[in-house]
């Protein structure tokens, strides 16, 4: 329920307060689909699999947030931030690919069958 509330908050924040960027509509659709998936897994009784999937997906979000902050810092400052930005983007891609491809396919999908 906490994750549902967080995504609902993120949806309404993006809808009413966030600066509208080029990916604005995609972001809104992402939050709507996420809310339906979380609510649907809870109402259908698959909340254990839903929680595991959220945990696996949220792991890569840590690296996404760090990579974005370092990317903003590398635009504002030079030096070490300029060299760290590509490193964290690579870590983000590795975390995303490993959790979505190997962990989800290897563990989450097998446990649901």
Secondary structure as the mmCIF struct_conf table of DSSP 4:
data_model
#
loop_
_struct_conf.conf_type_id
_struct_conf.id
_struct_conf.beg_label_comp_id
_struct_conf.beg_label_asym_id
_struct_conf.beg_label_seq_id
_struct_conf.end_label_comp_id
_struct_conf.end_label_asym_id
_struct_conf.end_label_seq_id
HELX_RH_AL_P HELX_RH_AL_P1 UNK A 2 UNK A 16
TURN_TY1_P TURN_TY1_P1 UNK A 17 UNK A 17
BEND BEND1 UNK A 18 UNK A 18
TURN_TY1_P TURN_TY1_P2 UNK A 22 UNK A 23
HELX_RH_AL_P HELX_RH_AL_P2 UNK A 24 UNK A 43
TURN_TY1_P TURN_TY1_P3 UNK A 44 UNK A 45
HELX_RH_AL_P HELX_RH_AL_P3 UNK A 47 UNK A 76
TURN_TY1_P TURN_TY1_P4 UNK A 79 UNK A 79
HELX_RH_AL_P HELX_RH_AL_P4 UNK A 80 UNK A 97
HELX_RH_PI_P HELX_RH_PI_P1 UNK A 98 UNK A 108
HELX_RH_AL_P HELX_RH_AL_P5 UNK A 109 UNK A 112
#
